[in-house]
Amino acid sequence: MRVLQLGPYPPPHGGVQSNLVAIRIFLRRQNIPCAVINITRHRQRDADDVYYPASAGQLLLLLHRLDYDVLHLHLGGNLSSRLLCLGLACTLRSRVRSVLTFHSGGYPSSPQGLATGPNSFAGFVLRRFDALIGVNPEIVSFFHRLGVPTANTHMIYPHAFPAEESPADTLPPPLQSFFSEHNPVLLSVGLLEPEYDLPLQIEAIGHVRKRFPNAGLIMIGSGSLEAELRQCIAAHPDSPHILLPCDVPHAATMKAIAMARLMLRTTLFDGDAVSVREAIHLGTPVIATDNGMRPDGVHLIPKSNLTSLLGAIDQELAAPVRTRLQSAVTDESNLQAVLQLYENLLHKA
């Protein structure tokens, strides 16, 4: 078996990237070749079977030239016409089994998702895949609504914690200094985009510091709101106690999650966040907006509600510090499920 994955390849790190990398690491440990084609604007030199095409034409040439039996496309966000055309191209090669994982947890209930039916271009393209993976039940139901046969749909959670992705031993200097100077540290990990409701966290830290004068807030991630958030932080009276380090290597991010007193996931629109599952695995309490698909153990709050957020923070900070994991205990059942799906598809071929 030879596998080709298409999707966003880090850096930067995100939930889709982490899942793609976890599958690649797992397959290669089984001596299964796994190449990757990055489909984002973040490009590097081709190396170690990871390819960075500069155009749609180069991507199509790679799809034609590379040798693989299973093609696995990872998509997040919206099902734009551009991504659907890519999906269609992924289903055209004969004797190759095609798999799509759709990671966008909130899309099915969005206006665009609700307006998408079985006679749409999206329905036509998705039905062409040999298998579709949804990361939560709502996405799987969305596939069924588009006319995808139940036998072709699978729900597999994206989170994995392979040993190769254990937390780093040390933090980069800015983060280490911040942790040394602040206690408790509240942490968020996600894109710097409107759907992550980050101004709410900035507003909250001012209130938190009235009760906990040494408290600080770290917001790891990158995105379109970076400049706006930096201006917001600079104008805040507690600006020295808010750190915006942008992207941080994944192992260092996990180290920061393990060291933080709390992790915040305030969102307007969210899926099954890998960072939330990593925090739970590491024993770090999580306060997150209730999106109907959070894992057990998360302290849920309503959307855009400062009072509820502050109440949850007070409650969690008043509770005894949980025992943290000393080493990563790997649960790779979801990765095994992906490999089993590949094998079943090839067996049917």
NUMARTI-527255 format. One record per residue: x, y, z of N, C-alpha, C in turn. Coordinates in steps of 0.1 Angstrom, whole numbers, padded with zeros to 4 digits, always signed. Layout:
% NUMARTI-527255
XYZXYZXYZ
...
This chain:
% NUMARTI-527255
+0008-0012+0000+0000+0000+0000+0009+0012+0000
+0005+0022-0008+0011+0035-0008+0000+0046-0007
+0003+0055+0002-0008+0065+0005-0003+0079+0001
-0012+0087-0004-0009+0101-0007-0020+0109+0001
-0015+0118+0009-0024+0128+0016-0023+0141+0010
-0035+0148+0009-0035+0162+0004-0042+0170+0015
-0035+0181+0019-0041+0190+0029-0031+0200+0034
-0034+0207+0044-0024+0217+0050-0014+0210+0058
-0001+0212+0055+0010+0206+0062+0017+0217+0070
+0021+0214+0082+0027+0224+0091+0041+0228+0087
+0046+0240+0090+0039+0250+0098+0029+0258+0089
+0020+0265+0095+0016+0266+0109+0009+0253+0113
+0008+0251+0126+0001+0240+0132-0014+0243+0134
-0022+0234+0132-0037+0235+0135-0042+0221+0136
-0055+0220+0138-0062+0207+0140-0060+0198+0128
-0063+0204+0116-0062+0196+0104-0048+0191+0102
-0038+0200+0103-0024+0197+0102-0020+0186+0111
-0024+0187+0124-0020+0177+0134-0025+0163+0130
-0038+0163+0125-0043+0150+0121-0036+0144+0109
-0033+0152+0099-0026+0147+0088-0012+0142+0092
-0005+0149+0100+0008+0145+0104+0008+0132+0112
-0002+0131+0121-0004+0120+0129-0006+0107+0121
-0014+0108+0110-0017+0097+0101-0004+0093+0094
+0004+0103+0090+0016+0101+0082+0026+0094+0091
+0028+0098+0104+0037+0092+0113+0033+0078+0116
+0020+0076+0118+0015+0062+0121+0018+0053+0109
+0014+0057+0097+0016+0048+0086+0031+0045+0083
+0039+0055+0085+0054+0052+0082+0060+0043+0093
+0054+0043+0105+0058+0033+0115+0054+0019+0111
+0044+0018+0103+0040+0005+0098+0047+0001+0085
+0057+0009+0081+0064+0007+0069+0055+0009+0057
+0045+0018+0058+0036+0021+0047+0041+0035+0041
+0045+0036+0029+0049+0049+0024+0037+0059+0024
+0040+0071+0028+0029+0081+0028+0035+0095+0024
+0032+0099+0012+0036+0112+0007+0025+0122+0010
+0029+0135+0010+0019+0146+0013+0021+0157+0002
+0009+0162-0003+0009+0174-0011+0003+0185-0003
+0010+0196+0000+0005+0207+0008-0004+0215-0002
-0016+0219+0003-0025+0227-0005-0028+0241+0000
-0018+0246+0008-0020+0260+0014-0010+0269+0007
-0011+0281+0011-0001+0291+0006+0012+0291+0013
+0013+0283+0024+0025+0282+0032+0034+0272+0025
+0045+0276+0019+0053+0267+0011+0068+0267+0015
+0074+0255+0014+0088+0253+0016+0093+0245+0005
+0106+0241+0006+0112+0232-0004+0106+0218-0003
+0104+0211-0014+0100+0197-0014+0111+0189-0007
+0107+0181+0003+0116+0172+0010+0109+0161+0017
+0115+0149+0018+0110+0138+0025+0095+0134+0021
+0093+0134+0008+0080+0131+0002+0069+0141+0006
+0073+0153+0009+0063+0164+0012+0065+0174+0001
+0054+0177-0007+0055+0185-0019+0047+0198-0017
+0052+0209-0023+0046+0222-0022+0044+0228-0035
+0034+0223-0043+0031+0229-0056+0028+0244-0055
+0033+0251-0065+0031+0266-0065+0018+0270-0073
+0012+0260-0080+0000+0263-0088-0009+0251-0089
-0021+0253-0093-0030+0242-0095-0025+0232-0106
-0018+0238-0116-0012+0229-0126-0002+0220-0121
+0007+0225-0112+0017+0217-0106+0011+0206-0097
+0000+0210-0090-0006+0200-0081-0012+0189-0090
-0019+0192-0101-0024+0182-0109-0014+0173-0115
-0002+0178-0119+0009+0170-0124+0014+0160-0113
+0014+0165-0101+0018+0156-0090+0008+0145-0088
-0005+0148-0089-0015+0138-0088-0013+0127-0099
-0009+0131-0110-0007+0122-0121+0006+0114-0120
+0017+0121-0115+0030+0115-0115+0033+0106-0103
+0028+0109-0091+0032+0102-0079+0025+0088-0080
+0031+0078-0073+0027+0065-0072+0019+0062-0059
+0006+0059-0059-0001+0057-0047-0013+0049-0050
-0018+0042-0040-0030+0034-0041-0042+0040-0034
-0040+0048-0024-0050+0055-0016-0047+0070-0016
-0057+0078-0020-0055+0093-0019-0065+0098-0008
-0059+0105+0001-0067+0110+0013-0066+0125+0013
-0078+0131+0010-0079+0146+0010-0085+0151+0023
-0078+0161+0029-0083+0167+0042-0088+0181+0039
-0100+0184+0042-0106+0198+0040-0111+0203+0053
-0110+0216+0055-0116+0223+0066-0123+0236+0061
-0130+0243+0069-0136+0255+0065-0148+0252+0056
-0150+0260+0045-0162+0259+0037-0159+0250+0025
-0169+0245+0019-0167+0237+0006-0168+0246-0005
-0158+0254-0007-0157+0264-0018-0157+0256-0032
-0160+0264-0042-0159+0258-0056-0145+0253-0059
-0135+0261-0054-0121+0257-0057-0118+0244-0050
-0122+0242-0038-0119+0230-0031-0127+0218-0036
-0139+0221-0041-0147+0210-0047-0141+0205-0060
-0136+0215-0068-0129+0211-0080-0117+0202-0077
-0109+0206-0066-0098+0198-0062-0103+0184-0058
-0114+0183-0051-0120+0170-0047-0123+0162-0059
-0129+0168-0069-0133+0161-0081-0121+0155-0088
-0110+0163-0088-0097+0159-0095-0092+0147-0087
-0094+0146-0074-0089+0135-0066-0096+0122-0068
-0107+0123-0074-0115+0110-0077-0114+0105-0091
-0106+0111-0099-0105+0108-0113-0095+0097-0117
-0086+0095-0109-0075+0085-0113-0080+0071-0111
-0079+0063-0121-0084+0049-0120-0075+0041-0111
-0081+0030-0105-0074+0021-0096-0068+0027-0084
-0073+0040-0080-0069+0046-0068-0082+0048-0060
-0081+0044-0047-0092+0046-0038-0091+0060-0032
-0102+0068-0032-0102+0081-0027-0110+0083-0014
-0104+0090-0005-0110+0093+0009-0109+0108+0011
-0120+0113+0017-0121+0127+0021-0124+0127+0036
-0116+0135+0044-0120+0138+0057-0124+0153+0057
-0136+0156+0062-0141+0170+0063-0140+0173+0078
-0132+0183+0081-0129+0187+0095-0137+0199+0100
-0145+0205+0092-0152+0217+0096-0165+0214+0104
-0163+0215+0117-0174+0210+0126-0187+0218+0125
-0186+0231+0122-0198+0239+0122-0204+0241+0109
-0198+0237+0098-0202+0240+0084-0216+0234+0082
-0220+0222+0086-0233+0217+0083-0245+0225+0087
-0243+0232+0099-0254+0241+0104-0252+0255+0100
-0242+0259+0092-0240+0272+0087-0250+0275+0076
-0253+0288+0073-0262+0291+0062-0258+0284+0049
-0245+0283+0046-0240+0277+0033-0243+0262+0034
-0240+0256+0046-0242+0241+0047-0257+0238+0046
-0266+0246+0053-0280+0243+0052-0286+0244+0038
-0279+0253+0030-0284+0255+0017-0279+0245+0007
-0270+0236+0011-0264+0226+0002-0272+0213+0003
-0277+0209-0009-0285+0197-0010-0279+0186-0019
-0286+0175-0021-0280+0164-0029-0278+0167-0043
-0286+0177-0049-0284+0181-0063-0274+0191-0065
-0267+0195-0054-0256+0205-0056-0243+0199-0061
-0234+0208-0065-0221+0204-0070-0214+0197-0059
-0215+0202-0046-0209+0195-0035-0214+0181-0033
-0227+0179-0034-0233+0166-0033-0227+0156-0044
-0226+0161-0056-0221+0153-0067-0206+0149-0064
-0198+0159-0060-0184+0156-0057-0182+0146-0046
-0189+0149-0035-0187+0140-0023-0192+0126-0025
-0202+0124-0034-0206+0110-0037-0197+0103-0045
-0187+0110-0051-0177+0103-0060-0166+0096-0051
-0164+0101-0039-0154+0095-0031-0157+0081-0026
-0147+0073-0025-0150+0059-0021-0153+0059-0006
-0148+0068+0002-0151+0069+0016-0150+0083+0021
-0160+0087+0030-0160+0100+0036-0158+0099+0051
-0150+0106+0057-0148+0106+0071-0153+0119+0077
-0162+0119+0087-0166+0131+0094-0160+0130+0108
-0157+0142+0114-0150+0142+0127-0160+0143+0138
-0173+0144+0135-0184+0144+0145-0197+0139+0138
-0207+0136+0146-0219+0130+0140-0226+0140+0131
-0225+0153+0134-0232+0163+0125-0227+0163+0111
-0214+0161+0110-0208+0161+0096-0213+0148+0089
-0213+0137+0096-0217+0124+0090-0232+0125+0085
-0240+0132+0094-0254+0134+0090-0255+0143+0077
-0246+0153+0077-0245+0162+0065-0242+0153+0052
-0233+0144+0053-0230+0135+0042-0242+0128+0038
-0250+0122+0047-0262+0115+0044-0272+0124+0037
-0273+0137+0042-0283+0146+0036-0279+0149+0021
-0266+0148+0018-0262+0150+0004-0263+0137-0005
-0269+0127+0001-0271+0114-0006-0260+0105-0007
-0250+0106+0002-0239+0097+0003-0243+0084+0010
-0241+0073+0004-0246+0060+0011-0240+0059+0025
-0247+0053+0034-0243+0052+0048-0230+0043+0048
-0229+0033+0040-0218+0024+0040-0205+0031+0036
-0206+0043+0030-0194+0051+0025-0190+0061+0035
-0197+0063+0046-0195+0073+0056-0189+0067+0069
-0180+0074+0075-0174+0069+0088-0171+0081+0097
-0173+0079+0110-0170+0089+0120-0157+0085+0127
-0147+0093+0125-0134+0090+0132-0129+0103+0137
-0127+0103+0151-0122+0115+0157-0108+0118+0152
-0104+0131+0150-0091+0134+0144-0080+0134+0154
-0082+0134+0167-0072+0135+0177-0063+0123+0177
-0050+0125+0179-0040+0114+0181-0029+0120+0189
-0021+0112+0196-0010+0117+0204+0002+0108+0202
+0007+0107+0190+0019+0098+0188+0031+0102+0196
+0039+0092+0200+0051+0095+0208+0060+0106+0202
+0061+0106+0188+0069+0116+0182+0065+0130+0184
+0052+0132+0189+0047+0145+0191+0045+0148+0206
+0053+0142+0214+0053+0145+0229+0057+0159+0231
+0053+0165+0243+0057+0178+0246+0073+0180+0246
+0077+0192+0242+0091+0195+0243+0096+0196+0257
+0109+0194+0259+0115+0195+0272+0116+0210+0277
+0117+0219+0268+0119+0233+0272+0110+0242+0263
+0108+0254+0267+0100+0264+0260+0109+0274+0253
+0105+0280+0242+0113+0291+0237+0114+0302+0247
+0125+0310+0247+0127+0320+0258+0115+0329+0261
+0108+0335+0251+0097+0344+0255+0086+0337+0263
+0083+0325+0259+0073+0317+0267+0078+0314+0281
+0091+0309+0281+0096+0305+0294+0097+0317+0304
+0101+0328+0299+0101+0340+0307+0087+0344+0312
+0077+0343+0303+0064+0346+0307+0058+0337+0318
+0061+0324+0317+0057+0315+0327+0064+0317+0340
+0076+0321+0339+0084+0324+0352+0079+0336+0359
+0073+0346+0352+0068+0358+0358+0053+0358+0361
+0046+0348+0356+0031+0348+0358+0026+0335+0364
+0017+0336+0373+0010+0325+0379-0003+0329+0385
-0014+0324+0380-0016+0314+0370-0015+0319+0356
-0012+0310+0346-0011+0314+0332-0023+0307+0325
-0031+0316+0318-0042+0311+0310-0037+0311+0296
-0041+0301+0288-0035+0298+0275-0046+0296+0265
-0045+0301+0253-0054+0297+0242-0045+0293+0230
-0050+0283+0222-0042+0279+0211-0052+0278+0199
-0050+0286+0189-0059+0286+0178-0055+0297+0168
-0063+0298+0157-0060+0308+0147-0064+0322+0152
-0057+0332+0148-0061+0346+0151-0071+0351+0141
-0083+0345+0143-0094+0348+0133-0106+0352+0141
-0116+0359+0135-0128+0363+0142-0135+0353+0149
-0136+0340+0143-0144+0330+0149-0139+0325+0163
-0127+0329+0167-0121+0325+0180-0124+0335+0191
-0131+0345+0188-0136+0354+0199-0125+0358+0209
-0113+0362+0204-0101+0364+0212-0102+0377+0220
-0109+0388+0215-0111+0400+0223-0118+0397+0236
-0126+0387+0237-0133+0383+0249-0122+0378+0260
-0112+0371+0255-0102+0366+0264-0094+0378+0269
-0091+0388+0260-0083+0399+0264-0091+0408+0275
-0104+0409+0273-0112+0416+0282-0112+0408+0296
-0113+0395+0295-0114+0387+0307-0101+0388+0316
-0090+0389+0310-0077+0388+0318-0076+0400+0327
-0082+0412+0323-0082+0423+0332-0090+0421+0345
-0101+0414+0343-0109+0411+0355-0102+0400+0364
-0096+0390+0357-0090+0379+0364-0078+0385+0373
-0071+0394+0367-0059+0400+0375-0063+0408+0387
-0076+0412+0388-0080+0419+0400-0080+0409+0412
-0083+0396+0409-0083+0386+0420-0070+0379+0421
-0063+0378+0409-0050+0370+0408-0040+0380+0402
-0033+0388+0409-0025+0399+0404-0013+0394+0395
-0009+0381+0397+0002+0376+0389-0003+0368+0376
-0016+0369+0374-0021+0361+0362-0016+0367+0349
-0015+0358+0339-0012+0362+0326-0019+0354+0315
-0020+0359+0303-0027+0353+0292-0017+0351+0280
-0016+0339+0275-0008+0337+0263-0018+0332+0252
-0017+0338+0240-0025+0334+0229-0016+0330+0217
-0015+0316+0215-0006+0310+0205-0014+0309+0192
-0009+0313+0181-0015+0311+0168-0012+0323+0159
-0016+0321+0147-0014+0332+0137-0027+0333+0129
-0028+0345+0122-0040+0347+0114-0042+0361+0110
-0053+0364+0104-0056+0377+0098-0058+0388+0108
-0061+0385+0121-0063+0395+0131-0051+0399+0139
-0039+0394+0135-0027+0396+0143-0025+0411+0146
-0024+0419+0136-0022+0434+0137-0033+0440+0146
-0045+0437+0144-0056+0442+0152-0055+0438+0166
-0052+0426+0169-0050+0421+0183-0039+0428+0190
-0028+0430+0182-0016+0436+0189-0020+0451+0193
-0028+0457+0184-0032+0471+0188-0041+0470+0200
-0050+0460+0201-0059+0459+0212-0052+0456+0225
-0041+0448+0224-0033+0444+0236-0025+0457+0240
-0020+0464+0231-0011+0476+0234-0020+0486+0241
-0033+0487+0238-0041+0497+0244-0047+0492+0258
-0045+0479+0261-0050+0474+0273-0042+0477+0285
-0047+0481+0297-0039+0484+0308-0031+0473+0313
-0034+0460+0310-0026+0449+0314-0018+0443+0303
-0014+0451+0293-0007+0447+0281+0006+0439+0285
+0014+0443+0295+0026+0435+0298+0023+0420+0302
+0011+0418+0305+0007+0404+0310-0001+0396+0300
+0000+0401+0287-0007+0394+0276+0004+0391+0266
+0006+0379+0262+0017+0375+0253+0010+0369+0240
+0014+0375+0229+0010+0370+0216+0022+0365+0208
+0026+0353+0210+0039+0348+0203+0037+0343+0189
+0025+0344+0183+0022+0339+0170+0024+0324+0170
+0029+0318+0159+0031+0304+0158+0042+0299+0167
+0040+0288+0173+0050+0281+0181+0051+0267+0177
+0063+0261+0176+0064+0247+0172+0055+0238+0180
+0050+0228+0174+0039+0220+0180+0044+0214+0194
+0056+0208+0194+0060+0202+0207+0061+0213+0218
+0065+0225+0214+0066+0236+0224+0052+0240+0228
+0043+0240+0219+0029+0243+0222+0023+0234+0232
+0026+0221+0230+0021+0211+0240+0028+0213+0253
+0040+0217+0253+0047+0219+0266+0040+0231+0273
+0036+0241+0266+0029+0253+0271+0016+0249+0277
+0009+0240+0269-0004+0235+0274-0003+0228+0287
+0008+0219+0288+0010+0212+0300+0013+0220+0312
+0020+0232+0309+0024+0241+0320+0013+0251+0324
+0003+0253+0315-0007+0263+0318-0016+0259+0329
-0022+0268+0336-0032+0265+0347-0045+0262+0341
-0048+0269+0330-0061+0267+0323-0059+0269+0308
-0067+0262+0300-0067+0265+0286-0081+0270+0282
-0081+0281+0274-0094+0287+0270-0096+0284+0255
-0109+0281+0252-0113+0279+0238-0126+0286+0236
-0126+0299+0235-0138+0307+0233-0140+0309+0218
-0151+0304+0213-0153+0304+0198-0167+0308+0195
-0169+0314+0183-0182+0316+0177-0186+0305+0168
-0175+0298+0163-0177+0288+0152-0165+0278+0154
-0168+0265+0157-0157+0257+0160-0161+0242+0157
-0151+0234+0154-0152+0220+0153-0147+0212+0165
-0142+0200+0162-0137+0192+0173-0122+0195+0174
-0119+0205+0183-0105+0211+0183-0095+0201+0189
-0085+0198+0181-0074+0189+0186-0067+0195+0198
-0065+0208+0199-0058+0214+0210-0066+0211+0223
-0079+0211+0222-0087+0208+0234-0085+0193+0239
-0084+0184+0230-0082+0170+0233-0067+0168+0238
-0058+0176+0233-0044+0175+0238-0044+0180+0252
-0051+0191+0255-0051+0196+0269-0057+0186+0279
-0068+0180+0275-0074+0170+0284-0064+0159+0286
-0057+0154+0275-0048+0143+0276-0037+0147+0286
-0032+0160+0286-0021+0164+0294-0026+0168+0308
-0039+0168+0311-0044+0171+0324-0046+0185+0327
-0046+0194+0316-0049+0208+0318-0064+0211+0317
-0070+0217+0327-0084+0220+0326-0087+0229+0314
-0098+0227+0308-0102+0235+0296-0116+0241+0298
-0117+0254+0295-0129+0261+0295-0132+0264+0280
-0143+0260+0275-0146+0261+0261-0161+0265+0258
-0163+0272+0247-0177+0275+0243-0183+0262+0239
-0196+0260+0243-0203+0248+0241-0207+0248+0226
-0202+0239+0218-0205+0238+0204-0212+0225+0201
-0216+0217+0212-0223+0205+0210-0215+0193+0207
-0202+0195+0207-0193+0183+0203-0180+0183+0211
-0180+0190+0223-0168+0189+0231-0167+0176+0238
-0154+0171+0240-0152+0158+0247-0156+0160+0262
-0157+0149+0269-0160+0149+0283-0149+0155+0290
-0152+0162+0301-0142+0169+0310-0140+0183+0307
-0146+0189+0297-0145+0203+0293-0155+0211+0301
-0151+0222+0307-0160+0232+0313-0167+0240+0303
-0179+0238+0300-0186+0245+0289-0193+0258+0293
-0192+0268+0284-0198+0281+0287-0206+0285+0274
-0215+0294+0276-0222+0299+0264-0213+0308+0255
-0218+0310+0243-0210+0318+0233-0210+0333+0238
-0198+0339+0237-0196+0354+0239-0203+0359+0252
-0200+0352+0262-0206+0355+0275-0195+0358+0285
-0191+0370+0288-0180+0374+0297-0183+0369+0311
-0195+0371+0316-0198+0367+0329-0196+0352+0331
-0201+0344+0322-0199+0329+0323-0185+0326+0322
-0177+0332+0313-0163+0329+0312-0156+0332+0325
-0158+0344+0331-0152+0347+0344-0156+0338+0355
-0169+0334+0355-0173+0325+0365-0166+0311+0364
-0165+0307+0352-0158+0294+0350-0143+0295+0354
-0137+0306+0350-0123+0308+0354-0121+0307+0369
-0130+0315+0376-0129+0315+0391-0131+0301+0397
-0141+0294+0391-0143+0280+0396-0132+0271+0394
-0126+0272+0382-0114+0263+0379-0102+0267+0387
-0100+0280+0389-0088+0284+0397-0089+0281+0412
-0102+0279+0416-0104+0276+0430-0103+0261+0433
-0104+0253+0422-0103+0239+0424-0089+0234+0426
-0087+0223+0432-0073+0218+0433-0067+0215+0420
-0054+0217+0419-0047+0215+0406-0047+0200+0403
-0051+0197+0391-0052+0183+0387-0038+0176+0386
-0038+0163+0387-0025+0156+0385-0023+0156+0370
-0011+0161+0366-0007+0161+0352-0001+0148+0348
-0002+0145+0335+0005+0133+0330+0020+0135+0330
+0027+0125+0334+0041+0126+0333+0047+0122+0320
+0040+0114+0313+0044+0109+0300+0032+0107+0291
+0033+0108+0278+0022+0107+0269+0018+0092+0268
+0006+0089+0271+0000+0075+0269-0007+0075+0256
-0002+0068+0246-0008+0069+0233-0020+0061+0231
-0031+0068+0226-0043+0061+0221-0043+0063+0206
-0040+0053+0199-0040+0054+0184-0051+0046+0178
-0062+0044+0185-0073+0037+0179-0079+0044+0167
-0079+0057+0167-0085+0065+0156-0075+0063+0144
-0062+0063+0146-0053+0061+0135-0054+0047+0129
-0056+0037+0138-0058+0023+0134-0071+0022+0126
-0081+0030+0129-0094+0030+0122-0092+0035+0108
-0083+0046+0106-0081+0051+0093-0073+0040+0085
-0063+0034+0090-0056+0024+0083-0065+0012+0079
-0074+0008+0088-0083-0003+0085-0093+0001+0074
-0097+0014+0074-0105+0019+0063-0097+0018+0049
-0085+0022+0049-0077+0020+0037-0076+0006+0032
-0074-0003+0042-0072-0017+0038-0085-0023+0033
-0096-0019+0039-0109-0024+0034-0112-0019+0020
-0109-0006+0017-0111-0001+0004-0103-0009-0006
-0090-0011-0003-0082-0018-0013-0086-0033-0014
-0091-0039-0004-0096-0052-0004-0108-0053-0014
-0117-0043-0013-0129-0043-0022-0125-0040-0036
-0114-0033-0038-0109-0030-0052-0105-0042-0059
